[in-house]
Amino acid sequence: MRQFFGMSQSGSLQEAVRGLKEPQLIMLLSNNEQFEEHVKKLEALYPHVPSIGCIGMSYDTRIVEKGVGVIAFYDGVSAAANVLEEVSVMPVKYIERLKQDVHKINSSKDDTVCIDFCSGNDACALTTIYSVLKHNNISLVGGTGDGGKVSANGKVYNDAVAYALVKNNHGRVKAYKENIYHQLGNYRFIASRTDKANYKIGQLNGMPAKQVYQDILHISEKEIQTQTFKNPFGKINGDDTCIISIKEVSGNALTCFRQVNDSDVLIMLELGDYKAIVRDTIRTIKNDFSRISAVFSVNCLFRYLLFSDNHYMEEYLHEMSALGNHAGLVGYGEHYNNRFVNQSMTCVVFE
């Protein structure tokens, strides 16, 4: 299989798809103003080709911040695209669509991946999708788009998760997750007075969450929103850590980008040597694959901001390009199998 990436910083879809012939799956990454227009135009240009899309920045060796990016797979791919609606209420109503698509492309664990773009309520969407994928050991990689909208097969949806099942007809696929944080000290917190609907943490170990965070890091209230780049929370999930980013201060509470429940055990994280960690990820992928056709990744918006602030983003994209054809999305949350995480990178590698 092969991967195509086209872009237009000015938002010209015609420019972004220049040279794209006979795609077998298309992913559209557009801007808020032109998203719906681009969805219609893309369907007109490539009717009946499976497609998913969302609002967000894209990249290969360069970032497209406000224009449009198109990623496509061709030459050796079987794909099916669809949508689960009402993700904030009951996405399981639409689960038969996913079951049929898994069967339709004869999916299997070694050669198939599910890529999803979500409009929100990620945890519920992922739990629903993975209830089907786990029976076939199919990996999932994806992320949250902006604006509360996604698209599938030429139609725009609110409150939905768009997915694409992609089968590599000529080799393996494998999903990866990269975490550039590690535990700070021995801090352990029991969350309480949480507001699940609004992702708020009221107290940590019985003390106001805002005060606990400030006291440990010796920072002012104004610094909390940017300090999360260096010190997010973490939730232990087996032998893995799910990163929880802080969105804003809400009185004495902290509003996050991921749901926290009463009695959840949290730890404090700190930024590691991210350049070395990226090199380790690349080394691991190269050890796993002697031949790579494509890499599709989702990088968190906070990683993008952190890397940009440290003048590393261009270098990062250049390093990832050493794997081969690398392209992806800057998301508002990352998906890895049944996990919804923040401040991470998830990717799928195609042999």
C-alpha positions in Angstrom: 0.0 0.0 0.0 1.0 3.6 -0.3 0.0 6.9 1.4 -0.7 10.2 -0.2 -0.5 13.6 1.5 -1.6 16.8 -0.1 -2.2 20.2 1.4 -3.1 23.8 0.8 -2.2 26.5 3.3 -4.9 28.7 1.7 -7.6 26.1 2.0 -7.9 25.1 -1.7 -9.1 21.6 -1.9 -8.3 21.4 -5.6 -4.7 22.1 -4.7 -4.6 19.6 -1.8 -5.8 16.7 -4.0 -3.6 17.5 -7.0 -2.0 14.2 -8.1 -4.4 12.0 -6.1 -5.6 9.1 -8.3 -7.6 6.1 -7.5 -7.6 6.4 -3.7 -9.1 3.6 -1.7 -9.6 5.7 1.5 -9.5 9.4 2.0 -9.1 11.4 5.3 -10.0 15.1 5.2 -8.5 17.5 7.7 -10.0 20.9 7.2 -10.6 24.3 8.9 -13.8 25.4 10.7 -14.9 27.8 8.0 -14.5 25.5 5.0 -15.1 22.1 6.5 -18.6 21.5 5.2 -17.8 22.9 1.7 -14.7 20.7 1.5 -16.7 17.6 2.5 -19.1 18.1 -0.4 -16.4 18.9 -2.9 -14.3 15.9 -1.9 -17.3 13.6 -2.4 -18.0 15.1 -5.8 -14.3 14.6 -6.9 -14.1 11.0 -5.5 -17.6 9.6 -5.4 -18.1 6.3 -3.6 -14.6 6.3 -2.2 -14.7 5.7 1.6 -13.8 8.8 3.5 -13.8 10.3 7.0 -12.9 13.9 8.0 -12.7 16.3 10.9 -11.7 19.9 11.7 -8.0 20.1 12.6 -4.4 20.8 11.7 -2.5 18.3 9.6 1.1 17.6 8.7 3.7 15.7 6.9 7.1 17.4 7.1 5.2 20.7 7.4 2.2 21.9 9.5 -1.1 23.0 7.9 -2.6 25.3 10.5 -5.6 26.9 8.8 -5.8 25.4 5.3 -6.7 21.9 4.3 -4.8 18.6 4.3 -5.8 15.3 2.6 -4.4 11.9 3.5 -5.2 9.0 1.3 -4.3 5.3 1.1 -4.1 3.5 -2.2 -2.5 0.6 -4.1 -3.2 -2.3 -1.9 -5.8 -1.3 0.7 -9.3 -2.5 1.5 -11.4 0.0 3.4 -14.8 0.8 4.8 -15.9 4.1 6.4 -19.0 4.8 8.4 -20.2 6.7 11.5 -21.7 6.0 14.9 -24.2 8.7 15.8 -25.5 10.1 19.1 -22.2 9.5 20.9 -23.3 11.7 23.8 -26.4 9.5 24.3 -26.3 6.0 22.9 -23.7 5.2 20.1 -24.3 1.5 20.6 -27.6 2.0 18.7 -25.5 2.1 15.6 -23.0 -0.7 16.4 -24.4 -3.0 13.7 -22.7 -0.7 11.1 -19.3 -1.4 12.5 -20.0 -5.2 12.8 -21.0 -5.3 9.2 -17.9 -3.3 8.1 -15.5 -5.6 10.0 -17.0 -8.6 8.2 -17.2 -6.7 4.8 -13.4 -6.2 4.5 -12.5 -9.5 6.2 -10.6 -7.8 9.0 -7.9 -9.5 11.0 -5.6 -8.5 13.8 -2.3 -8.5 11.9 -3.4 -6.5 8.8 -6.3 -4.2 9.9 -6.6 -1.0 11.9 -9.5 1.2 12.8 -8.9 5.0 12.5 -11.5 7.2 14.1 -12.3 10.9 14.3 -14.6 11.9 17.1 -16.7 15.0 17.8 -16.6 14.5 21.6 -17.6 12.2 24.5 -14.6 10.2 23.4 -14.6 7.7 26.3 -18.1 6.5 25.5 -17.4 6.3 21.7 -14.2 4.3 22.3 -15.9 1.9 24.7 -18.6 1.2 22.1 -16.2 0.8 19.1 -13.8 -1.4 21.0 -16.5 -3.7 22.2 -16.5 -4.9 18.5 -12.8 -4.5 17.7 -11.6 -6.5 20.7 -13.3 -9.7 19.5 -11.1 -9.5 16.4 -8.0 -8.1 18.1 -8.1 -5.1 15.8 -6.2 -2.0 17.0 -7.6 1.5 17.0 -5.8 4.9 16.5 -7.6 8.2 16.3 -8.4 11.5 17.9 -10.8 14.3 18.6 -11.5 17.0 16.0 -12.5 20.6 16.6 -15.9 22.2 16.2 -18.0 19.3 17.3 -18.3 17.9 13.7 -17.0 14.9 11.7 -17.7 13.6 8.3 -18.1 10.2 6.7 -18.7 9.4 3.0 -19.5 13.0 2.0 -21.9 13.8 4.9 -21.3 16.0 7.9 -22.4 14.8 11.4 -22.6 16.4 14.8 -22.3 14.4 18.0 -20.7 11.4 16.2 -17.6 9.4 15.7 -16.5 8.7 12.1 -14.4 5.6 11.6 -12.5 3.9 8.8 -11.5 0.2 8.9 -8.3 -0.1 6.8 -6.9 -3.5 5.7 -3.3 -3.6 4.4 -3.5 -6.3 1.6 0.3 -6.6 1.4 1.6 -6.6 4.9 1.1 -6.0 8.7 -0.2 -3.1 10.6 0.8 -2.1 14.2 -0.4 0.6 16.5 1.8 2.6 18.9 1.4 5.1 21.7 4.1 7.5 22.8 4.2 9.1 26.3 6.8 11.8 27.0 6.0 12.1 30.7 7.0 10.1 33.8 5.9 10.2 37.5 6.9 13.2 39.6 7.8 12.1 43.2 5.6 9.8 45.0 2.4 11.9 45.0 -0.8 9.9 44.9 -4.2 11.6 45.0 -7.7 10.3 45.5 -10.1 12.5 43.4 -13.4 13.6 45.0 -16.2 16.1 44.4 -15.8 15.5 40.7 -18.2 16.7 38.0 -18.1 13.9 35.4 -20.2 15.8 32.9 -17.9 18.8 32.9 -14.6 17.0 33.5 -14.0 18.8 36.8 -11.8 17.7 39.8 -13.1 19.4 43.0 -10.7 17.9 45.5 -7.5 15.8 45.8 -7.0 14.0 49.0 -9.8 16.1 50.5 -8.1 19.4 49.7 -9.1 21.9 46.9 -7.6 20.6 43.7 -6.4 24.0 42.5 -4.5 24.5 45.8 -2.9 21.1 45.8 -1.6 21.6 42.3 -0.2 25.1 43.1 1.4 24.0 46.4 3.3 21.1 44.8 4.6 23.1 41.9 5.0 26.5 43.6 3.1 28.3 40.9 0.5 31.1 40.7 -3.1 30.5 39.5 -2.3 32.2 36.2 0.4 29.7 35.5 -1.7 26.6 35.9 -3.0 26.4 32.3 0.5 26.4 30.7 2.1 24.4 33.5 0.0 21.4 32.4 2.4 21.2 29.4 5.1 20.2 31.9 3.0 18.7 34.7 -0.3 17.0 33.7 -2.0 14.4 35.9 -1.8 10.7 35.2 -4.2 7.9 35.9 -2.7 4.4 36.3 -4.4 1.9 33.9 -2.8 -1.5 34.5 0.8 -1.1 33.4 0.0 2.0 31.4 -0.5 5.7 32.4 -3.3 7.8 30.9 -2.4 11.4 30.8 -5.0 14.0 31.9 -4.4 17.6 30.8 -5.7 20.6 32.7 -8.0 22.8 30.7 -8.7 25.7 33.1 -9.3 26.8 36.7 -12.9 26.7 37.8 -13.1 28.4 41.3 -11.1 26.0 43.5 -11.6 23.1 41.1 -9.6 22.1 38.0 -11.4 21.4 34.7 -9.6 18.8 32.6 -9.8 17.5 29.0 -10.6 14.0 30.2 -13.2 12.7 32.6 -12.1 12.0 36.2 -14.4 10.1 38.6 -14.7 10.1 42.4 -12.2 7.7 44.0 -9.9 7.7 40.9 -6.3 7.4 41.9 -4.2 10.1 40.2 -0.4 10.8 40.1 1.6 13.9 39.1 3.6 13.7 36.0 6.6 15.6 34.7 8.0 16.2 31.2 10.8 13.8 30.3 13.6 14.1 27.7 11.1 14.2 24.8 13.8 14.3 22.1 15.3 11.1 23.4 11.8 9.5 23.8 10.9 10.3 20.2 14.2 8.8 19.0 13.4 5.6 21.1 9.9 5.4 19.4 11.5 5.7 16.0 14.1 3.0 16.9 11.4 0.7 18.2 9.3 1.0 15.0 12.3 0.4 12.8 13.2 -2.7 14.8 9.6 -4.0 14.3 9.4 -3.3 10.6 12.2 -3.8 8.0 9.9 -2.3 5.3 7.5 0.6 6.0 4.9 1.8 3.5 3.3 4.5 5.6 2.8 6.0 9.1 -0.3 7.8 10.2 -0.2 9.6 13.5 -2.3 11.8 15.8 -0.4 14.3 17.9 -2.0 16.2 20.7 -2.5 19.9 20.4 -0.6 20.4 23.6 2.4 18.4 22.2 2.2 20.7 19.2 2.3 23.8 21.4 5.0 22.4 23.6 7.2 21.4 20.6 6.5 24.7 18.9 7.4 26.8 22.0 10.7 24.9 22.2 11.4 25.3 18.5 11.3 21.5 18.0 8.2 20.9 15.8 10.0 21.1 12.5 12.8 18.9 13.8 10.2 16.4 15.1 8.4 16.1 11.8 11.8 15.7 10.0 12.8 12.9 12.4 9.5 11.1 11.9 9.9 11.4 8.2 12.9 9.1 8.4 10.4 6.3 8.9 9.1 6.8 5.4 5.8 8.5 4.4 4.5 10.1 7.6 1.4 12.2 7.9 -1.2 13.0 10.5 -3.6 15.1 12.5 -3.2 17.5 15.4 -6.0 16.4 17.7 -7.7 17.5 20.9 -7.4 14.1 22.5 -5.8 10.8 21.3 -7.3 7.4 21.0 -5.4 4.1 21.4 -7.4 1.0 21.4 -10.0 1.6 24.2 -8.1 4.4 25.8 -8.7 8.1 25.6 -5.6 10.0 26.5 -4.2 13.6 26.5 -0.8 15.0 25.6 0.3 11.9 23.7 1.0 10.6 20.2 -0.6 7.6 18.8 0.2 6.1 15.4 -0.3 3.2 13.1 2.5 1.8 10.9 1.8 0.0 7.7 4.3 -2.6 6.4 
